[in-house]
Amino acid sequence: METKHKVHTLDSVAEYNEDNKRWAFTQDEKPFLEAAKLDRELGQKRDIGYKKACTIPTIVQLEILEKYGVDMMSDEFMQDPSNMKWLLNVIKTEYPLLMSY
């Protein structure tokens, strides 16, 4: 018999299945896609001196952690410019609609 545990946050659900000992995560991606689209539209109209690279929802952070074993939220990761270059490449190639430019 399958046993599940659910944890809800504001915009996501984490669900643990005891039969296969795995967590499953779901999240409404629409607000993130809409924010990235708005960033792209606004960025084309004005130069504000810097570019916001992307909008990364929690579900994508967790997917990258599971797929690549990379905790992008760790202090060590964020302090290394080569990590940021790697992360932007992953977002551009695997999640291009999250890009802000």
PyMOL commands that set and color helices and strands:
alter all, ss='L'
color gray80, all
select helices_A, chain A and resi 30-45+58-68+75-79+81-94+96-98
alter helices_A, ss='H'
color red, helices_A
select strands_A, chain A and resi 4-8+12-17+22-27
alter strands_A, ss='S'
color yellow, strands_A
deselect
rebuild
show_as cartoon
